[in-house]
Amino acid sequence: MVLQVEKDIYEAKTQEIAKQLLSTTGENRSLFSALRDQMRPDDKLLAWAMSNPGLRVQLFRFIDTLPALRSNSEIAAHLQEYLGDDSVELPSALKGMLNFANPDSMPGQVAATTVSKGVETLAHRYIAGENIKQALKSIERLRKEKMAFTVDLLGEAVITEVEAESYLQRYMELMSQLAAAAKSWKTVTLIDEADGEALPKVQVSVKLTAFYSQFDPLDDKGSEEKVTSHIRTLLRRAYELGVAIHFDMEQYIYKDLTFNILKKLLMEEEFKQRTDIGMTIQAYLRDSEADAKSLIEWAKQRGNPITIRLVKGAYWDQETITAEQKHWQQPVYNDKAATDINFEKITQLLLENHQYIYAAIGSHNIRSQARAIAIAQSLNVPQRNFEMQVLYGMGDKIARALVEQGYRVRVYCPYGELLPGMAYLIRRLLENTANSSFIRQNMENRPVEELISPPVLADKEEISSPPIFLLPCC
């Protein structure tokens, strides 16, 4: 039976908890000053990007091309091409850096080296490592801080079956290496145990499209056959190693097929008892509440809970542009507040049904996390059935504050080479610098009351043409 608690109780608790978390992080007045005052190249890049929308567009376009450039001369030439346009307003420091006549000149080489190092440092902020050794170092540091993890292997886009098979084998090897390392890890009670139950120390996150190059809803049966074969292999090996598997969600066109394949597979007798598996819901999708209800009903029939990771979504620009080009109805909310409202609604839905599913609340918005905690406290949700999640490099201080309050926090850790990881890096940069992101607003010293107030739609109707980079991700 679903418990019912008055909404005003949730809100009072939400405000109280959010203020506690903001006070604990201490970031409300310090992060923006750090970005503004520090002299590191990566800090300058972020500060510049936040201060000028036109520069942000061109800078991120340049960063997207950077891994393909083979020399400092090419980098310098592209710097001038992307940022030298008179229509792009440049800070004086960057304008001076680009004031060279020849990409092969000493000033051109210096500019290329400086910017390259800045981008590389940025990448390392959001990517846990370029190889397994670096990733393990990051993971072990997180565990020392009492944080759990899930590892995502970057470069999941595949165009041939050879690549798909290689991707599966890379995940098999990744799980083996992580499981081997985990044998020497000391148990951290906060993240390795809950309500007397031992939890998997290792978790990996995967995407179905990486296991079949022709993954397509127009060929649902063929896609299901190819992907299911690989997923069975992955799940069997994960079970042998004691590794948990979480399935990420991608673009909207793959959503229904992804859910259908996983629901059917996890009803098979071999996998029906497994509780170390998860799926993802993106709150910026208009039909995400219906998806959440459908998953809960499915979990009731299955009889064994899975984890549902709730996130706001990371493909907003792509979804809106694709829908406009193809004259489709927009699958995502256009107003950032609409996504936040939906996120809170689904959070409540998941936690009210905690006996059927485990909730993983992924957000860097302190209000969103506080709302989840308020509901969980009001409903006495067991520790096992509820955790908070953040992205590596984006929610560090929020994560520490949550850990200090005694909550299980899991950090999403992508790892891999910079070139295949560039799309991921750009999404993270967009989130950090979007006008509507909580992180950006917090950097700008917005009043506490404004930061943690309930989301409100700008108009009765959603905004149809939001500013560029108005991302509902955080």
C-alpha positions as a Markdown table, in Angstrom:
| # | Residue | x | y | z |
|---|---|---|---|---|
| 1 | Met | 0.0 | 0.0 | 0.0 |
| 2 | Val | 1.4 | 3.4 | -1.0 |
| 3 | Leu | 1.9 | 5.8 | 2.0 |
| 4 | Gln | 0.5 | 9.2 | 1.7 |
| 5 | Val | 2.1 | 12.2 | 3.4 |
| 6 | Glu | 1.0 | 15.9 | 3.1 |
| 7 | Lys | 2.9 | 17.9 | 0.5 |
| 8 | Asp | 3.5 | 20.8 | 2.9 |
| 9 | Ile | 5.4 | 18.4 | 5.2 |
| 10 | Tyr | 7.7 | 17.5 | 2.3 |
| 11 | Glu | 8.3 | 21.2 | 1.5 |
| 12 | Ala | 9.1 | 22.2 | 5.1 |
| 13 | Lys | 11.6 | 19.4 | 5.3 |
| 14 | Thr | 13.0 | 20.2 | 1.9 |
| 15 | Gln | 13.7 | 23.8 | 2.8 |
| 16 | Glu | 15.3 | 22.7 | 6.1 |
| 17 | Ile | 17.5 | 20.0 | 4.6 |
| 18 | Ala | 18.5 | 22.2 | 1.6 |
| 19 | Lys | 19.7 | 24.9 | 3.9 |
| 20 | Gln | 21.7 | 22.4 | 5.9 |
| 21 | Leu | 23.3 | 21.0 | 2.8 |
| 22 | Leu | 24.2 | 24.5 | 1.4 |
| 23 | Ser | 25.7 | 25.4 | 4.8 |
| 24 | Thr | 27.7 | 22.2 | 4.8 |
| 25 | Thr | 29.1 | 22.6 | 1.3 |
| 26 | Gly | 30.2 | 26.2 | 1.9 |
| 27 | Glu | 30.2 | 26.6 | -1.9 |
| 28 | Asn | 27.4 | 29.2 | -2.2 |
| 29 | Arg | 29.9 | 32.0 | -1.9 |
| 30 | Ser | 33.2 | 30.5 | -2.8 |
| 31 | Leu | 33.0 | 28.6 | -6.2 |
| 32 | Phe | 32.4 | 31.6 | -8.4 |
| 33 | Ser | 35.2 | 33.6 | -6.7 |
| 34 | Ala | 37.5 | 30.7 | -7.3 |
| 35 | Leu | 36.6 | 30.5 | -11.0 |
| 36 | Arg | 37.0 | 34.2 | -11.3 |
| 37 | Asp | 40.3 | 34.7 | -9.4 |
| 38 | Gln | 42.3 | 31.5 | -10.1 |
| 39 | Met | 44.9 | 31.7 | -12.8 |
| 40 | Arg | 44.7 | 28.1 | -14.1 |
| 41 | Pro | 44.0 | 27.9 | -17.8 |
| 42 | Asp | 41.0 | 25.6 | -17.3 |
| 43 | Asp | 39.5 | 27.9 | -14.8 |
| 44 | Lys | 39.8 | 30.8 | -17.2 |
| 45 | Leu | 38.2 | 28.8 | -20.0 |
| 46 | Leu | 35.1 | 28.1 | -17.8 |
| 47 | Ala | 34.9 | 31.7 | -16.5 |
| 48 | Trp | 35.1 | 33.1 | -20.0 |
| 49 | Ala | 32.5 | 30.6 | -21.3 |
| 50 | Met | 30.1 | 31.6 | -18.6 |
| 51 | Ser | 30.5 | 35.3 | -19.2 |
| 52 | Asn | 29.7 | 35.4 | -22.9 |
| 53 | Pro | 27.2 | 33.2 | -24.7 |
| 54 | Gly | 28.6 | 33.8 | -28.2 |
| 55 | Leu | 32.1 | 32.9 | -27.0 |
| 56 | Arg | 30.7 | 29.8 | -25.3 |
| 57 | Val | 29.3 | 28.5 | -28.6 |
| 58 | Gln | 32.5 | 29.1 | -30.5 |
| 59 | Leu | 34.8 | 27.8 | -27.7 |
| 60 | Phe | 32.9 | 24.6 | -27.3 |
| 61 | Arg | 32.9 | 24.1 | -31.1 |
| 62 | Phe | 36.6 | 24.5 | -31.1 |
| 63 | Ile | 37.0 | 22.0 | -28.1 |
| 64 | Asp | 34.9 | 19.5 | -30.0 |
| 65 | Thr | 37.5 | 19.5 | -32.9 |
| 66 | Leu | 40.6 | 19.6 | -30.7 |
| 67 | Pro | 41.3 | 15.8 | -30.4 |
| 68 | Ala | 41.4 | 15.6 | -34.2 |
| 69 | Leu | 44.1 | 18.2 | -34.6 |
| 70 | Arg | 47.6 | 16.8 | -34.9 |
| 71 | Ser | 50.0 | 19.7 | -34.3 |
| 72 | Asn | 50.2 | 23.0 | -32.4 |
| 73 | Ser | 50.1 | 24.8 | -35.8 |
| 74 | Glu | 46.7 | 23.2 | -36.6 |
| 75 | Ile | 45.5 | 24.1 | -33.1 |
| 76 | Ala | 46.6 | 27.7 | -33.4 |
| 77 | Ala | 45.0 | 28.0 | -36.9 |
| 78 | His | 41.7 | 26.6 | -35.6 |
| 79 | Leu | 41.8 | 28.9 | -32.6 |
| 80 | Gln | 41.9 | 31.9 | -34.8 |
| 81 | Glu | 39.2 | 30.4 | -37.1 |
| 82 | Tyr | 36.8 | 29.8 | -34.3 |
| 83 | Leu | 37.5 | 32.6 | -32.0 |
| 84 | Gly | 39.0 | 35.3 | -34.2 |
| 85 | Asp | 35.7 | 36.4 | -35.7 |
| 86 | Asp | 34.9 | 40.0 | -34.9 |
| 87 | Ser | 31.4 | 38.9 | -33.8 |
| 88 | Val | 32.8 | 37.0 | -30.9 |
| 89 | Glu | 33.4 | 39.2 | -27.9 |
| 90 | Leu | 36.7 | 38.1 | -26.3 |
| 91 | Pro | 38.2 | 38.8 | -22.9 |
| 92 | Ser | 41.4 | 40.9 | -23.3 |
| 93 | Ala | 43.6 | 38.1 | -22.1 |
| 94 | Leu | 42.2 | 35.7 | -24.8 |
| 95 | Lys | 42.3 | 38.4 | -27.4 |
| 96 | Gly | 45.9 | 39.1 | -26.7 |
| 97 | Met | 46.7 | 35.4 | -26.9 |
| 98 | Leu | 45.2 | 35.2 | -30.4 |
| 99 | Asn | 47.1 | 38.2 | -31.7 |
| 100 | Phe | 49.6 | 36.3 | -33.8 |
| 101 | Ala | 50.1 | 36.6 | -37.6 |
| 102 | Asn | 51.2 | 33.0 | -38.3 |
| 103 | Pro | 50.1 | 29.7 | -36.6 |
| 104 | Asp | 53.7 | 28.5 | -36.9 |
| 105 | Ser | 55.1 | 31.5 | -35.0 |
| 106 | Met | 56.2 | 31.4 | -31.4 |
| 107 | Pro | 53.1 | 33.3 | -30.1 |
| 108 | Gly | 50.9 | 30.9 | -32.1 |
| 109 | Gln | 52.6 | 27.9 | -30.5 |
| 110 | Val | 52.3 | 29.3 | -27.0 |
| 111 | Ala | 48.6 | 30.0 | -27.6 |
| 112 | Ala | 48.0 | 26.4 | -28.8 |
| 113 | Thr | 49.9 | 24.9 | -25.9 |
| 114 | Thr | 48.1 | 27.0 | -23.3 |
| 115 | Val | 44.6 | 26.2 | -24.6 |
| 116 | Ser | 45.4 | 22.6 | -25.1 |
| 117 | Lys | 46.6 | 22.2 | -21.6 |
| 118 | Gly | 43.5 | 24.0 | -20.3 |
| 119 | Val | 41.1 | 21.7 | -22.2 |
| 120 | Glu | 43.0 | 18.6 | -21.1 |
| 121 | Thr | 42.7 | 19.7 | -17.5 |
| 122 | Leu | 39.0 | 20.3 | -18.0 |
| 123 | Ala | 38.7 | 16.8 | -19.4 |
| 124 | His | 40.4 | 15.3 | -16.4 |
| 125 | Arg | 37.9 | 17.1 | -14.1 |
| 126 | Tyr | 35.0 | 15.2 | -15.6 |
| 127 | Ile | 36.7 | 11.9 | -16.7 |
| 128 | Ala | 38.0 | 9.6 | -14.0 |
| 129 | Gly | 40.9 | 8.4 | -16.1 |
| 130 | Glu | 42.2 | 7.7 | -19.6 |
| 131 | Asn | 43.0 | 4.1 | -18.6 |
| 132 | Ile | 42.1 | 1.6 | -16.0 |
| 133 | Lys | 45.1 | 2.5 | -13.8 |
| 134 | Gln | 44.0 | 6.1 | -13.6 |
| 135 | Ala | 40.4 | 5.1 | -13.1 |
| 136 | Leu | 41.2 | 2.8 | -10.2 |
| 137 | Lys | 43.2 | 5.6 | -8.6 |
| 138 | Ser | 40.1 | 7.9 | -8.8 |
| 139 | Ile | 37.8 | 5.2 | -7.6 |
| 140 | Glu | 40.0 | 4.4 | -4.6 |
| 141 | Arg | 40.1 | 8.0 | -3.7 |
| 142 | Leu | 36.3 | 8.2 | -3.8 |
| 143 | Arg | 36.1 | 5.1 | -1.5 |
| 144 | Lys | 38.4 | 6.8 | 1.0 |
| 145 | Glu | 35.8 | 9.6 | 1.0 |
| 146 | Lys | 33.1 | 7.0 | 1.6 |
| 147 | Met | 31.6 | 7.3 | -1.9 |
| 148 | Ala | 30.4 | 4.4 | -4.1 |
| 149 | Phe | 30.9 | 4.5 | -7.8 |
| 150 | Thr | 29.7 | 3.3 | -11.2 |
| 151 | Val | 32.0 | 3.2 | -14.1 |
| 152 | Asp | 31.1 | 4.1 | -17.7 |
| 153 | Leu | 33.4 | 3.2 | -20.6 |
| 154 | Leu | 33.5 | 6.1 | -23.0 |
| 155 | Gly | 33.3 | 5.7 | -26.7 |
| 156 | Glu | 30.2 | 3.6 | -26.9 |
| 157 | Ala | 29.2 | 4.6 | -30.4 |
| 158 | Val | 29.7 | 1.6 | -32.7 |
| 159 | Ile | 29.3 | 1.3 | -36.5 |
| 160 | Thr | 30.3 | -2.3 | -37.0 |
| 161 | Glu | 29.7 | -5.6 | -35.3 |
| 162 | Val | 33.4 | -6.0 | -34.8 |
| 163 | Glu | 33.3 | -2.8 | -32.7 |
| 164 | Ala | 30.3 | -4.0 | -30.8 |
| 165 | Glu | 32.0 | -7.3 | -29.9 |
| 166 | Ser | 35.1 | -5.4 | -28.9 |
| 167 | Tyr | 33.0 | -3.2 | -26.7 |
| 168 | Leu | 31.5 | -6.2 | -24.9 |
| 169 | Gln | 35.0 | -7.7 | -24.4 |
| 170 | Arg | 36.3 | -4.4 | -23.0 |
| 171 | Tyr | 33.5 | -4.3 | -20.5 |
| 172 | Met | 34.2 | -8.0 | -19.6 |
| 173 | Glu | 37.8 | -7.0 | -19.0 |
| 174 | Leu | 36.8 | -3.9 | -17.1 |
| 175 | Met | 34.6 | -5.9 | -14.7 |
| 176 | Ser | 37.4 | -8.4 | -14.1 |
| 177 | Gln | 39.9 | -5.8 | -13.3 |
| 178 | Leu | 37.6 | -3.9 | -11.0 |
| 179 | Ala | 36.5 | -7.0 | -9.2 |
| 180 | Ala | 40.1 | -8.1 | -8.7 |
| 181 | Ala | 41.0 | -4.7 | -7.3 |
| 182 | Ala | 37.9 | -4.8 | -5.0 |
| 183 | Lys | 39.2 | -7.9 | -3.2 |
| 184 | Ser | 41.8 | -5.7 | -1.5 |
| 185 | Trp | 39.4 | -2.9 | -0.6 |
| 186 | Lys | 38.4 | -2.5 | 3.0 |
| 187 | Thr | 34.7 | -2.5 | 3.7 |
| 188 | Val | 33.2 | 1.0 | 4.0 |
| 189 | Thr | 30.0 | 0.5 | 5.9 |
| 190 | Leu | 28.2 | 3.5 | 4.5 |
| 191 | Ile | 28.4 | 2.3 | 0.9 |
| 192 | Asp | 29.1 | -1.5 | 1.1 |
| 193 | Glu | 26.3 | -2.4 | 3.5 |
| 194 | Ala | 22.7 | -1.4 | 4.1 |
| 195 | Asp | 20.2 | -2.8 | 6.5 |
| 196 | Gly | 22.3 | -5.8 | 7.2 |
| 197 | Glu | 22.8 | -6.6 | 3.5 |
| 198 | Ala | 26.1 | -6.6 | 1.7 |
| 199 | Leu | 26.1 | -4.4 | -1.5 |
| 200 | Pro | 28.2 | -4.9 | -4.6 |
| 201 | Lys | 31.4 | -2.9 | -4.3 |
| 202 | Val | 31.7 | -2.7 | -8.1 |
| 203 | Gln | 29.1 | -1.3 | -10.5 |
| 204 | Val | 29.4 | -0.5 | -14.2 |
| 205 | Ser | 27.0 | 1.4 | -16.4 |
| 206 | Val | 26.4 | 0.4 | -20.0 |
| 207 | Lys | 24.3 | 1.5 | -23.0 |
| 208 | Leu | 22.4 | -1.0 | -25.2 |
| 209 | Thr | 23.4 | 0.8 | -28.4 |
| 210 | Ala | 27.0 | -0.2 | -27.8 |
| 211 | Phe | 26.2 | -3.9 | -28.2 |
| 212 | Tyr | 24.8 | -3.7 | -31.7 |
| 213 | Ser | 25.8 | -1.4 | -34.5 |
| 214 | Gln | 22.3 | -1.4 | -36.1 |
| 215 | Phe | 20.3 | -0.9 | -32.9 |
| 216 | Asp | 17.1 | 0.6 | -34.3 |
| 217 | Pro | 13.4 | 0.8 | -33.2 |
| 218 | Leu | 12.4 | 0.1 | -36.8 |
| 219 | Asp | 14.0 | -3.3 | -36.5 |
| 220 | Asp | 12.9 | -4.0 | -32.9 |
| 221 | Lys | 13.1 | -7.8 | -33.2 |
| 222 | Gly | 16.5 | -7.9 | -34.9 |
| 223 | Ser | 17.8 | -5.4 | -32.4 |
| 224 | Glu | 16.4 | -7.4 | -29.5 |
| 225 | Glu | 18.0 | -10.6 | -30.7 |
| 226 | Lys | 21.4 | -9.2 | -31.2 |
| 227 | Val | 21.5 | -7.0 | -28.0 |
| 228 | Thr | 20.0 | -9.6 | -25.8 |
| 229 | Ser | 22.6 | -12.2 | -26.6 |
| 230 | His | 25.4 | -9.8 | -25.6 |
| 231 | Ile | 23.5 | -8.6 | -22.4 |
| 232 | Arg | 23.1 | -12.2 | -21.3 |
| 233 | Thr | 26.8 | -12.8 | -21.6 |
| 234 | Leu | 27.5 | -9.5 | -19.7 |
| 235 | Leu | 25.0 | -10.3 | -16.9 |
| 236 | Arg | 26.3 | -13.9 | -16.4 |
| 237 | Arg | 29.9 | -12.7 | -16.1 |
| 238 | Ala | 28.9 | -9.9 | -13.8 |
| 239 | Tyr | 27.1 | -12.4 | -11.5 |
| 240 | Glu | 30.2 | -14.5 | -11.3 |
| 241 | Leu | 32.3 | -11.5 | -10.3 |
| 242 | Gly | 29.8 | -9.9 | -8.0 |
| 243 | Val | 29.5 | -6.8 | -10.1 |
| 244 | Ala | 26.3 | -4.8 | -10.4 |
| 245 | Ile | 25.1 | -3.6 | -13.8 |
| 246 | His | 23.2 | -0.4 | -14.6 |
| 247 | Phe | 21.7 | 0.4 | -18.0 |
| 248 | Asp | 21.9 | 4.0 | -19.1 |
| 249 | Met | 19.3 | 5.7 | -21.2 |
| 250 | Glu | 20.3 | 7.6 | -24.3 |
| 251 | Gln | 18.4 | 9.5 | -27.0 |
| 252 | Tyr | 14.6 | 9.4 | -27.0 |
| 253 | Ile | 14.3 | 7.3 | -30.1 |
| 254 | Tyr | 15.9 | 4.4 | -28.3 |
| 255 | Lys | 13.9 | 4.7 | -25.0 |
| 256 | Asp | 10.9 | 2.4 | -25.6 |
| 257 | Leu | 13.0 | -0.3 | -27.3 |
| 258 | Thr | 15.5 | -0.2 | -24.5 |
| 259 | Phe | 12.8 | -0.6 | -21.8 |
| 260 | Asn | 11.1 | -3.3 | -23.8 |
| 261 | Ile | 14.2 | -5.4 | -24.2 |
| 262 | Leu | 15.3 | -5.0 | -20.6 |
| 263 | Lys | 11.8 | -5.8 | -19.2 |
| 264 | Lys | 11.6 | -8.9 | -21.2 |
| 265 | Leu | 15.1 | -10.1 | -20.5 |
| 266 | Leu | 14.9 | -9.5 | -16.7 |
| 267 | Met | 11.7 | -11.6 | -16.6 |
| 268 | Glu | 13.6 | -14.7 | -17.7 |
| 269 | Glu | 14.0 | -17.2 | -15.0 |
| 270 | Glu | 17.8 | -16.9 | -15.0 |
| 271 | Phe | 17.7 | -13.2 | -14.3 |
| 272 | Lys | 14.4 | -12.7 | -12.5 |
| 273 | Gln | 15.9 | -13.0 | -9.0 |
| 274 | Arg | 18.6 | -10.5 | -9.7 |
| 275 | Thr | 18.4 | -7.2 | -7.7 |
| 276 | Asp | 21.8 | -5.9 | -8.7 |
| 277 | Ile | 20.5 | -4.4 | -12.0 |
| 278 | Gly | 19.2 | -0.9 | -12.8 |
| 279 | Met | 17.6 | 1.2 | -15.5 |
| 280 | Thr | 17.4 | 4.9 | -16.0 |
| 281 | Ile | 14.6 | 7.5 | -16.4 |
| 282 | Gln | 15.2 | 11.0 | -17.8 |
| 283 | Ala | 12.9 | 13.6 | -16.2 |
| 284 | Tyr | 13.2 | 16.0 | -19.0 |
| 285 | Leu | 11.1 | 13.7 | -21.2 |
| 286 | Arg | 7.4 | 14.5 | -21.2 |
| 287 | Asp | 6.4 | 10.8 | -20.9 |
| 288 | Ser | 8.9 | 10.0 | -18.2 |
| 289 | Glu | 6.3 | 9.9 | -15.4 |
| 290 | Ala | 4.3 | 7.3 | -17.4 |
| 291 | Asp | 7.5 | 5.3 | -17.8 |
| 292 | Ala | 8.2 | 5.4 | -14.1 |
| 293 | Lys | 4.7 | 4.1 | -13.3 |
| 294 | Ser | 5.1 | 1.4 | -15.9 |
| 295 | Leu | 8.4 | 0.3 | -14.5 |
| 296 | Ile | 6.9 | 0.2 | -11.0 |
| 297 | Glu | 4.0 | -2.0 | -12.1 |
| 298 | Trp | 6.5 | -4.3 | -14.0 |
| 299 | Ala | 8.7 | -4.5 | -10.8 |
| 300 | Lys | 5.6 | -5.6 | -8.8 |
| 301 | Gln | 5.0 | -8.4 | -11.3 |
| 302 | Arg | 8.6 | -9.4 | -11.3 |
| 303 | Gly | 8.6 | -9.7 | -7.5 |
| 304 | Asn | 12.3 | -8.5 | -7.1 |
| 305 | Pro | 13.3 | -4.9 | -7.1 |
| 306 | Ile | 15.7 | -3.2 | -9.5 |
| 307 | Thr | 17.3 | 0.2 | -9.2 |
| 308 | Ile | 15.7 | 3.1 | -11.0 |
| 309 | Arg | 18.2 | 5.9 | -11.6 |
| 310 | Leu | 16.4 | 9.2 | -12.0 |
| 311 | Val | 18.3 | 11.9 | -13.8 |
| 312 | Lys | 17.2 | 15.1 | -15.6 |
| 313 | Gly | 18.7 | 14.3 | -18.9 |
| 314 | Ala | 21.8 | 15.1 | -21.0 |
| 315 | Tyr | 20.7 | 15.3 | -24.7 |
| 316 | Trp | 18.3 | 18.3 | -24.5 |
| 317 | Asp | 19.9 | 20.2 | -27.4 |
| 318 | Gln | 20.0 | 17.2 | -29.7 |
| 319 | Glu | 16.4 | 16.2 | -28.9 |
| 320 | Thr | 15.0 | 19.6 | -29.6 |
| 321 | Ile | 17.0 | 20.1 | -32.8 |
| 322 | Thr | 16.2 | 16.6 | -34.1 |
| 323 | Ala | 12.4 | 17.2 | -33.4 |
| 324 | Glu | 12.4 | 20.5 | -35.1 |
| 325 | Gln | 14.3 | 19.2 | -38.2 |
| 326 | Lys | 11.9 | 16.3 | -38.6 |
| 327 | His | 8.8 | 18.3 | -37.6 |
| 328 | Trp | 8.1 | 15.9 | -34.6 |
| 329 | Gln | 6.5 | 16.9 | -31.4 |
| 330 | Gln | 9.1 | 17.9 | -28.8 |
| 331 | Pro | 9.8 | 14.9 | -26.5 |
| 332 | Val | 11.4 | 17.1 | -23.9 |
| 333 | Tyr | 10.1 | 19.9 | -21.7 |
| 334 | Asn | 11.1 | 23.3 | -23.0 |
| 335 | Asp | 11.0 | 25.1 | -19.7 |
| 336 | Lys | 13.8 | 24.1 | -17.2 |
| 337 | Ala | 11.3 | 24.5 | -14.3 |
| 338 | Ala | 9.0 | 21.9 | -16.0 |
| 339 | Thr | 11.8 | 19.4 | -15.8 |
| 340 | Asp | 12.5 | 20.2 | -12.2 |
| 341 | Ile | 8.8 | 19.9 | -11.3 |
| 342 | Asn | 8.6 | 16.5 | -13.1 |
| 343 | Phe | 11.8 | 15.4 | -11.4 |
| 344 | Glu | 10.3 | 16.1 | -8.0 |
| 345 | Lys | 7.1 | 14.3 | -8.9 |
| 346 | Ile | 8.9 | 11.2 | -10.1 |
| 347 | Thr | 11.2 | 11.3 | -7.0 |
| 348 | Gln | 8.1 | 11.1 | -4.8 |
| 349 | Leu | 6.6 | 8.3 | -7.0 |
| 350 | Leu | 9.7 | 6.2 | -6.7 |
| 351 | Leu | 10.1 | 6.7 | -3.0 |
| 352 | Glu | 6.5 | 6.0 | -2.3 |
| 353 | Asn | 7.0 | 2.7 | -4.0 |
| 354 | His | 10.3 | 1.8 | -2.3 |
| 355 | Gln | 9.1 | -1.7 | -1.5 |
| 356 | Tyr | 9.1 | -2.5 | -5.2 |
| 357 | Ile | 12.1 | -0.6 | -6.5 |
| 358 | Tyr | 15.4 | 1.0 | -5.3 |
| 359 | Ala | 15.6 | 4.7 | -6.0 |
| 360 | Ala | 18.9 | 6.4 | -7.1 |
| 361 | Ile | 18.4 | 10.2 | -7.3 |
| 362 | Gly | 20.9 | 11.7 | -9.7 |
| 363 | Ser | 21.2 | 15.5 | -9.5 |
| 364 | His | 23.6 | 18.4 | -8.6 |
| 365 | Asn | 20.7 | 20.6 | -7.6 |
| 366 | Ile | 20.7 | 20.8 | -3.8 |
| 367 | Arg | 16.9 | 21.4 | -3.8 |
| 368 | Ser | 16.3 | 18.2 | -5.8 |
| 369 | Gln | 18.5 | 16.2 | -3.5 |
| 370 | Ala | 16.9 | 17.8 | -0.4 |
| 371 | Arg | 13.4 | 17.0 | -1.7 |
| 372 | Ala | 14.3 | 13.4 | -2.1 |
| 373 | Ile | 15.8 | 13.2 | 1.4 |
| 374 | Ala | 12.7 | 14.9 | 2.9 |
| 375 | Ile | 10.4 | 12.4 | 1.2 |
| 376 | Ala | 12.6 | 9.4 | 2.2 |
| 377 | Gln | 12.7 | 10.6 | 5.9 |
| 378 | Ser | 8.9 | 11.1 | 6.0 |
| 379 | Leu | 8.3 | 7.7 | 4.6 |
| 380 | Asn | 11.0 | 5.9 | 6.6 |
| 381 | Val | 12.5 | 4.5 | 3.4 |
| 382 | Pro | 15.1 | 1.8 | 4.3 |
| 383 | Gln | 18.7 | 2.7 | 3.7 |
| 384 | Arg | 19.0 | -0.1 | 1.1 |
| 385 | Asn | 16.2 | 1.3 | -1.0 |
| 386 | Phe | 17.6 | 4.8 | -1.6 |
| 387 | Glu | 20.8 | 6.5 | -2.7 |
| 388 | Met | 22.0 | 9.8 | -4.1 |
| 389 | Gln | 24.1 | 10.1 | -7.3 |
| 390 | Val | 26.3 | 12.7 | -8.9 |
| 391 | Leu | 28.6 | 13.0 | -11.9 |
| 392 | Tyr | 32.4 | 12.8 | -11.4 |
| 393 | Gly | 33.8 | 16.3 | -11.1 |
| 394 | Met | 30.5 | 18.1 | -11.0 |
| 395 | Gly | 29.0 | 17.4 | -7.6 |
| 396 | Asp | 32.0 | 16.9 | -5.4 |
| 397 | Lys | 31.1 | 19.3 | -2.6 |
| 398 | Ile | 27.4 | 18.3 | -2.7 |
| 399 | Ala | 28.5 | 14.7 | -2.5 |
| 400 | Arg | 30.7 | 15.3 | 0.5 |
| 401 | Ala | 27.8 | 17.1 | 2.3 |
| 402 | Leu | 25.5 | 14.2 | 1.6 |
| 403 | Val | 28.1 | 11.7 | 2.9 |
| 404 | Glu | 28.5 | 13.8 | 6.0 |
| 405 | Gln | 24.8 | 13.6 | 6.6 |
| 406 | Gly | 25.0 | 9.8 | 6.4 |
| 407 | Tyr | 23.6 | 9.1 | 3.0 |
| 408 | Arg | 25.0 | 6.6 | 0.4 |
| 409 | Val | 26.4 | 8.6 | -2.5 |
| 410 | Arg | 27.4 | 7.0 | -5.8 |
| 411 | Val | 29.6 | 8.9 | -8.3 |
| 412 | Tyr | 29.2 | 8.3 | -12.0 |
| 413 | Cys | 32.8 | 7.8 | -13.3 |
| 414 | Pro | 33.4 | 7.8 | -17.1 |
| 415 | Tyr | 36.8 | 6.7 | -18.2 |
| 416 | Gly | 38.5 | 6.4 | -21.5 |
| 417 | Glu | 40.6 | 8.3 | -24.1 |
| 418 | Leu | 39.9 | 12.0 | -24.7 |
| 419 | Leu | 38.9 | 11.6 | -28.3 |
| 420 | Pro | 35.9 | 9.2 | -27.8 |
| 421 | Gly | 35.1 | 11.1 | -24.6 |
| 422 | Met | 34.9 | 14.5 | -26.2 |
| 423 | Ala | 31.1 | 14.4 | -26.6 |
| 424 | Tyr | 30.7 | 13.6 | -23.0 |
| 425 | Leu | 33.1 | 16.5 | -22.0 |
| 426 | Ile | 31.1 | 18.9 | -24.1 |
| 427 | Arg | 27.8 | 17.9 | -22.4 |
| 428 | Arg | 29.4 | 18.4 | -19.0 |
| 429 | Leu | 30.7 | 21.9 | -20.0 |
| 430 | Leu | 27.3 | 22.8 | -21.3 |
| 431 | Glu | 25.7 | 21.8 | -18.0 |
| 432 | Asn | 28.3 | 23.7 | -16.0 |
| 433 | Thr | 27.9 | 26.9 | -18.0 |
| 434 | Ala | 24.1 | 26.9 | -18.8 |
| 435 | Asn | 22.3 | 29.9 | -17.4 |
| 436 | Ser | 19.6 | 27.6 | -15.9 |
| 437 | Ser | 21.9 | 25.1 | -14.2 |
| 438 | Phe | 22.0 | 25.0 | -10.4 |
| 439 | Ile | 25.8 | 24.9 | -10.5 |
| 440 | Arg | 26.0 | 28.1 | -12.6 |
| 441 | Gln | 23.4 | 29.9 | -10.4 |
| 442 | Asn | 25.2 | 28.8 | -7.2 |
| 443 | Met | 28.5 | 30.2 | -8.6 |
| 444 | Glu | 26.8 | 33.5 | -9.2 |
| 445 | Asn | 25.9 | 34.0 | -5.6 |
| 446 | Arg | 22.2 | 33.8 | -6.0 |
| 447 | Pro | 20.3 | 34.2 | -2.7 |
| 448 | Val | 19.8 | 30.9 | -0.8 |
| 449 | Glu | 16.0 | 31.4 | -0.9 |
| 450 | Glu | 16.1 | 31.6 | -4.6 |
| 451 | Leu | 18.3 | 28.6 | -5.1 |
| 452 | Ile | 16.1 | 26.3 | -3.0 |
| 453 | Ser | 12.6 | 27.7 | -3.8 |
| 454 | Pro | 10.1 | 25.4 | -5.5 |
| 455 | Pro | 10.3 | 25.4 | -9.3 |
| 456 | Val | 7.7 | 27.5 | -11.0 |
| 457 | Leu | 6.8 | 27.6 | -14.7 |
| 458 | Ala | 7.5 | 31.0 | -16.3 |
| 459 | Asp | 4.0 | 30.9 | -17.9 |
| 460 | Lys | 1.0 | 28.6 | -17.9 |
| 461 | Glu | 2.3 | 27.4 | -21.2 |
| 462 | Glu | 5.8 | 26.1 | -21.5 |
| 463 | Ile | 8.5 | 28.3 | -23.1 |
| 464 | Ser | 8.7 | 27.3 | -26.8 |
| 465 | Ser | 11.9 | 29.0 | -27.7 |
| 466 | Pro | 14.4 | 28.9 | -24.8 |
| 467 | Pro | 17.8 | 30.5 | -25.0 |
| 468 | Ile | 20.6 | 28.5 | -26.4 |
| 469 | Phe | 22.1 | 26.1 | -23.8 |
| 470 | Leu | 19.1 | 26.3 | -21.5 |
| 471 | Leu | 19.8 | 22.7 | -20.4 |
| 472 | Pro | 17.6 | 20.9 | -17.9 |
| 473 | Cys | 20.4 | 18.7 | -16.7 |
| 474 | Cys | 21.2 | 19.8 | -13.2 |
